[in-house]
Amino acid sequence: MNGQAFTVTQPTRIRFGFNTVNDLAALVRELGGSRVFLVIDPGVVAAGLLEPVSASLAADKIPFTVYDRVDPEPGLKLADNGAKLARKGKCDCVVGVGGGSAMDIAKAVSILLTNGGKAEDYIGLGKIAKNGVPKIMIPTTAGTGAEVTFTAVFINEKTGSKAGMNGDPLYPDAAILDPALTLSIPPHVTATTGIDALTHALEAYVSTQAHTISDMYALEAIDLIASNLGKAYANGGNIEARSAMLLGSLLAGKALATAGVGLVHAMAYPLGGMHKIPHGLANAVLLPYVMAYNLIGAPERFSTLAEMFGVDVSGMTLREAAEAAVEAVWRLNDDVGIPKNLQELGIPREDIPEMAKIALTVARPVANNPRRPSREEVEAIYEEAMNGWE
C-alpha cells in the first residue's frame, strides 16, 4: 500500500488544548465573521456547555443566533431550516458544537448560505460548487472526527434512507478541541463515540485506499483509543484520558478523510435510516462482526492491529494474530458496555435482506473494504450480529 498514489487535503486549522474554547471570538474575527449561527446539540445545552462557548462571543460583542434543533440522526430539513434562520439573522459564520450531528448540520448550513437550494441537492459526491461561509467546529464528544472531514450525513425524510454530502467545500475552516468540554460526557456516550472513533481508524487502516499518511493517523489514533477509552469510561473526570480520546478521535477523523471507511459504515447506514439507531452505536455493535469477516482480506494488517492492542503475537500464526485483533475489540466493547448483538437494539430479523440491499448501495465504503462482499455475505454478517458472539 505504501507505493499507492494518493491525494491529501488538510485545510482545517486545529486549535487543541484546555480552555481553547475561549479563543472562539478571536477565531471568528480572523476568519472574517461578524454574526455567528451557532448550531448546538440540545444535550450539550442541557450539560451547561452553551455558556462557555457563547461567553467568548458575548465578551467580544459578536451577535449570535442559537440553533439547537439537532437530532441524533438528523434529517435534511434540519439543515434547510437552519439555513433559513441563518439568512434571517444575516449570519456570516457558522459554529457547530456537539457531536457529529450538530457539526454535520453546521457544515450543511454553511454551504447552503452560499450555494442556495436545498440540502438534498448536494447529497452525493462533488455537487457543491462554492465554498461556504467560514465554519468552525467544536466537538464535545471524542467520536466522529467530523471537525476535520469533508462529509455531512443526513436522513432523507422522503425516502427514509441515509446518505451524505461529500466534497472539499465541507471541510471546516477551523476546529477548536477543548478536552474540558468532554468531561461531562456520560459513560454510555463515551463508549459509543469512542468505539465510533476506533471504527474510523480501524477501517481506514485496512482500507484499499490506505497509504503512508493515512496509516500514520490511523495507527496513532488506535493506540490512543485502545489505551484510554476504558479509563475515560471508568472515570469521566480523568483529564489525561479525555485529552487522549479527543486527540485520538481527531486523528481517526484525519485517517477517515484520507483513506475512507469500509463495510462497517455501509452496514450501519440502514440501522440509522430504517431504525434510528445512532451512528456511533450502530458502528460499535457491528465492528467486531465485520472485522471477523474482513480479516482474510488483510491478515498482515489485522495482525498489526492485534499488536496495537497489546497482544503478544510472537509464536502465533498470521491467522491467529489476525483473529486476536478481533478478540481484542470484543473485549473492549464488553468492557465499555456496548450491546452484544442487534437483538439488543430491537432490530427485527426479517429486516436483514432489506438492510443488506441498502448497505451495498453505499458504494465508496463498500469499494474501500478489504474484502468485496456479496449480498448473501452481508446478510450472513447481519445474522451473526443478530445472534451475538457469546
C-alpha positions in Angstrom: 0.0 0.0 0.0 2.9 2.4 0.6 3.5 2.7 -3.2 -0.1 3.7 -3.9 -0.8 7.1 -5.4 -2.9 9.3 -3.1 -4.1 12.9 -2.6 -4.3 14.5 0.8 -6.3 17.7 1.5 -6.0 19.1 5.0 -7.4 22.7 5.1 -8.7 22.8 8.7 -6.9 24.9 11.2 -6.8 23.0 14.5 -6.6 24.5 18.0 -6.2 21.9 20.7 -5.9 22.3 24.5 -7.7 23.1 27.7 -9.7 26.3 27.6 -9.1 26.9 23.9 -12.9 27.5 23.6 -12.0 30.9 24.9 -10.4 31.6 21.6 -13.6 31.3 19.6 -14.4 35.0 19.2 -10.8 35.8 18.0 -11.0 32.9 15.5 -14.4 34.2 14.2 -12.8 37.6 13.7 -9.8 36.1 12.0 -12.0 34.3 9.5 -13.9 37.5 8.7 -17.1 36.6 10.6 -19.2 39.2 12.3 -22.5 37.4 13.1 -22.5 33.7 14.2 -25.0 31.0 13.6 -24.4 28.6 16.5 -25.6 25.0 15.9 -25.5 23.1 19.2 -26.8 19.8 20.4 -29.6 20.1 22.9 -27.9 17.6 25.2 -24.8 19.8 25.1 -27.0 22.8 26.2 -28.5 20.7 29.0 -25.0 19.8 30.1 -24.3 23.5 30.6 -21.8 23.8 27.7 -23.6 26.6 25.8 -22.3 29.2 28.3 -18.5 28.6 27.9 -19.0 28.6 24.1 -21.1 31.7 24.0 -19.2 33.6 26.6 -16.3 34.3 24.3 -18.7 35.6 21.6 -20.6 37.8 24.1 -17.4 39.2 25.6 -16.3 40.3 22.1 -19.8 41.6 21.4 -20.3 39.2 18.4 -24.0 38.7 17.9 -25.1 35.0 17.6 -28.2 33.0 16.8 -28.6 29.7 18.7 -30.0 26.7 16.7 -30.5 23.7 18.9 -32.7 21.7 16.6 -30.4 18.8 16.4 -31.4 15.1 16.3 -29.0 12.1 16.8 -29.8 11.1 13.2 -30.6 14.5 11.6 -32.9 14.9 8.6 -32.3 17.2 5.7 -35.0 19.6 6.8 -32.9 20.5 9.9 -30.2 21.8 7.6 -32.7 23.6 5.4 -34.5 25.2 8.4 -31.1 26.2 9.9 -30.1 27.9 6.6 -33.4 29.9 6.6 -32.7 31.1 10.2 -29.1 31.9 9.4 -30.1 34.1 6.4 -32.8 35.8 8.5 -30.1 36.6 11.1 -27.7 37.8 8.5 -25.1 35.3 9.8 -21.8 35.1 8.0 -20.1 32.4 10.1 -21.3 29.1 11.3 -20.1 27.3 14.5 -21.1 23.7 15.2 -20.9 22.5 18.8 -21.5 18.9 19.9 -21.3 15.5 18.3 -21.3 14.6 14.6 -25.0 15.6 14.1 -24.5 19.2 15.2 -21.3 19.5 13.1 -22.9 18.0 10.0 -25.8 20.4 10.2 -23.4 23.3 10.7 -21.4 22.2 7.6 -24.5 22.0 5.5 -25.9 25.4 6.7 -22.5 27.0 5.7 -22.8 25.5 2.2 -26.4 26.4 1.8 -25.8 30.0 2.6 -23.5 30.5 -0.4 -24.8 27.8 -2.8 -28.5 28.2 -2.3 -31.0 25.5 -3.0 -31.9 22.7 -0.5 -29.8 20.2 1.4 -31.0 17.3 -0.8 -29.5 19.0 -3.8 -26.0 18.3 -2.5 -26.3 14.6 -1.5 -23.6 12.7 -3.3 -20.0 13.5 -4.3 -18.7 16.7 -5.9 -22.1 18.5 -6.1 -21.0 21.6 -4.1 -19.8 24.4 -6.4 -18.9 27.1 -3.9 -17.2 27.2 -0.6 -19.5 28.0 2.3 -19.2 30.8 4.8 -16.5 30.3 7.4 -17.3 27.4 9.6 -15.8 26.4 12.9 -16.4 23.1 14.7 -16.2 22.5 18.4 -16.6 18.7 19.2 -17.8 17.9 22.7 -17.5 14.1 22.2 -14.5 12.1 21.2 -16.0 10.2 18.4 -17.0 11.4 14.9 -13.9 13.4 13.9 -16.4 15.5 11.8 -14.3 18.6 12.7 -11.8 17.5 10.1 -13.8 15.6 7.4 -15.5 16.6 4.1 -18.7 14.7 4.8 -22.1 15.6 6.3 -24.6 12.7 6.7 -28.4 13.0 6.9 -31.6 11.1 6.8 -33.7 11.8 3.7 -37.2 12.2 5.1 -38.8 11.5 1.7 -37.1 8.1 1.3 -36.0 7.2 4.9 -32.6 6.5 3.5 -29.3 7.8 5.0 -26.8 9.5 2.7 -24.1 12.1 2.8 -22.9 15.3 1.2 -19.3 14.9 0.2 -16.8 17.4 -1.1 -13.8 19.6 -0.2 -16.0 22.7 0.5 -17.4 20.8 3.5 -14.0 20.8 5.2 -14.3 23.1 8.3 -12.1 26.2 8.2 -11.1 25.7 11.8 -11.7 23.3 14.7 -11.4 24.0 18.4 -10.7 20.9 20.5 -11.0 21.6 24.2 -10.8 18.5 26.4 -12.6 20.4 29.2 -15.8 20.3 27.1 -15.7 16.5 27.1 -15.5 15.9 30.9 -19.3 15.7 31.4 -20.0 13.1 28.7 -21.9 10.2 30.4 -20.3 6.7 30.2 -22.6 5.3 27.6 -21.9 8.2 25.2 -18.1 7.9 26.0 -18.4 4.3 25.0 -20.3 4.6 21.7 -18.5 7.7 20.5 -15.1 6.1 21.4 -15.8 2.9 19.5 -17.1 5.0 16.6 -13.7 6.8 16.5 -11.9 3.4 16.8 -14.0 2.2 13.8 -12.9 5.1 11.7 -9.3 4.4 12.4 -9.5 0.6 12.0 -11.4 0.8 8.8 -9.1 3.5 7.4 -6.1 1.3 8.3 -7.4 -1.8 6.4 -9.0 0.3 3.6 -7.9 -0.5 0.0 -7.2 3.3 -0.2 -4.8 3.3 2.8 -1.4 4.9 2.3 1.6 6.1 4.3 -0.1 9.3 5.7 -3.4 7.7 6.5 -1.6 4.8 8.2 0.3 7.4 10.4 -3.0 8.9 11.5 -4.8 5.6 11.9 -2.2 3.8 14.0 -1.7 6.7 16.4 -5.5 7.0 16.8 -5.8 3.3 17.5 -3.0 3.4 20.1 -4.6 6.4 21.9 -8.1 5.0 21.9 -7.2 1.4 22.8 -5.1 2.8 25.7 -7.6 5.4 27.0 -11.2 4.5 26.2 -11.5 2.2 29.2 -10.1 4.8 31.5 -12.3 7.6 30.2 -15.4 5.3 30.5 -14.4 4.3 34.1 -13.7 7.8 35.3 -15.1 10.7 33.2 -13.0 13.1 35.1 -9.7 11.5 34.1 -8.3 14.6 32.3 -5.4 12.7 30.7 -7.7 10.0 29.3 -10.2 12.6 28.0 -7.5 14.6 26.2 -6.1 11.4 24.7 -9.5 10.3 23.5 -10.2 13.7 21.9 -6.9 13.6 20.1 -7.5 10.0 19.1 -10.9 11.0 17.6 -9.3 13.9 15.7 -6.6 11.6 14.2 -9.2 9.0 13.4 -11.1 11.7 11.5 -8.0 12.5 9.6 -7.5 8.9 8.7 -11.1 8.6 7.6 -10.8 11.7 5.4 -7.6 10.4 3.7 -8.3 6.7 3.3 -12.1 6.3 3.7 -14.1 3.8 5.7 -15.4 0.4 4.9 -18.2 -2.2 5.4 -19.0 -1.4 9.0 -20.2 2.1 7.9 -22.1 0.7 4.9 -23.9 -1.7 7.2 -24.5 0.9 9.9 -26.3 3.2 7.4 -29.6 1.2 7.2 -29.6 0.8 11.0 -29.8 4.6 11.2 -32.1 5.1 8.2 -34.6 2.3 9.0 -34.4 2.1 12.8 -33.0 5.4 14.0 -30.0 3.7 15.7 -27.4 6.4 16.4 -24.4 6.1 14.1 -21.8 5.5 16.7 -23.8 2.8 18.4 -24.5 1.1 15.1 -20.8 1.1 14.2 -19.8 -0.1 17.7 -22.1 -3.2 17.6 -21.2 -4.2 14.1 -17.4 -3.6 14.3 -16.2 -7.0 15.6 -18.5 -8.9 13.3 -17.3 -7.1 10.2 -13.7 -7.4 11.4 -14.1 -11.2 11.6 -15.4 -11.3 8.1 -12.7 -9.0 6.7 -9.6 -10.4 8.3 -8.7 -12.8 5.5 -8.6 -9.8 3.2 -5.7 -8.1 5.0 -4.3 -10.6 7.6 -1.0 -8.8 7.9 -2.8 -5.5 8.8 -5.1 -7.3 11.3 -2.0 -8.8 12.9 -0.6 -5.3 13.4 -3.8 -4.2 14.9 -3.6 -7.0 17.5 -0.1 -5.7 18.5 -1.6 -2.2 18.8 -4.0 -3.6 21.4 -1.0 -5.0 23.3 -1.3 -8.6 22.1 1.9 -10.6 22.1 1.7 -12.2 18.6 5.1 -14.0 18.8 4.5 -17.7 18.3 1.2 -17.1 16.6 0.4 -17.9 13.0 -0.7 -14.9 10.9 -4.3 -16.1 11.1 -4.2 -16.5 14.9 -2.7 -13.0 15.2 -5.4 -11.5 12.9 -8.1 -13.2 15.0 -6.5 -11.9 18.1 -7.3 -8.3 16.9 -11.0 -9.2 16.6 -10.9 -10.7 20.1 -9.3 -7.5 21.5 -12.1 -5.5 20.1 -14.7 -7.9 21.6 -13.1 -7.4 25.0 -13.0 -3.6 24.7 -16.7 -3.5 23.6 -17.6 -5.7 26.5 -15.5 -3.5 29.0 -17.4 -0.3 28.0 -20.9 -1.8 27.8 -21.5 -2.0 24.1 -24.6 -4.1 23.3 -23.5 -7.6 22.2 -25.9 -8.0 19.3 -28.6 -6.4 17.1 -31.3 -8.1 19.1 -30.4 -5.8 22.0 -31.0 -2.8 19.7 -34.5 -4.1 18.8 -33.7 -4.8 15.1 -36.2 -7.3 13.6 -34.5 -10.3 11.9 -36.9 -10.0 9.0 -35.3 -6.7 8.0 -32.0 -8.3 7.3 -32.5 -8.7 3.5 -33.5 -5.1 3.0 -30.7 -3.8 5.2 -28.2 -5.9 3.2 -29.6 -4.5 0.0 -29.3 -0.9 1.2 -25.8 -1.5 2.7 -24.4 -2.5 -0.7 -25.6 0.8 -2.3 -23.2 2.7 0.0 -20.7 2.5 -2.8 -17.5 4.1 -1.6 -17.2 2.3 1.8 -18.0 -1.0 0.1 -15.3 -0.3 -2.5 -12.8 0.6 0.2 -13.4 -2.6 2.1 -10.5 -5.2 2.1 -12.9 -8.0 1.2 -15.5 -7.5 -1.5 -18.9 -8.6 -0.1 -21.8 -10.3 -1.8 -25.4 -9.6 -0.7 -25.5 -13.1 0.8 -22.4 -12.4 2.8 -23.7 -9.1 4.1 -26.9 -10.9 5.2 -24.7 -13.5 6.9 -22.8 -10.8 8.8 -26.1 -9.3 10.0 -27.3 -12.8 11.0 -24.1 -13.2 13.1 -24.6 -9.8 14.6 -28.2 -10.7 15.4 -27.2 -14.0 17.1 -24.4 -12.5 19.2 -20.8 -13.6 20.0 -21.2 -15.2 23.4 
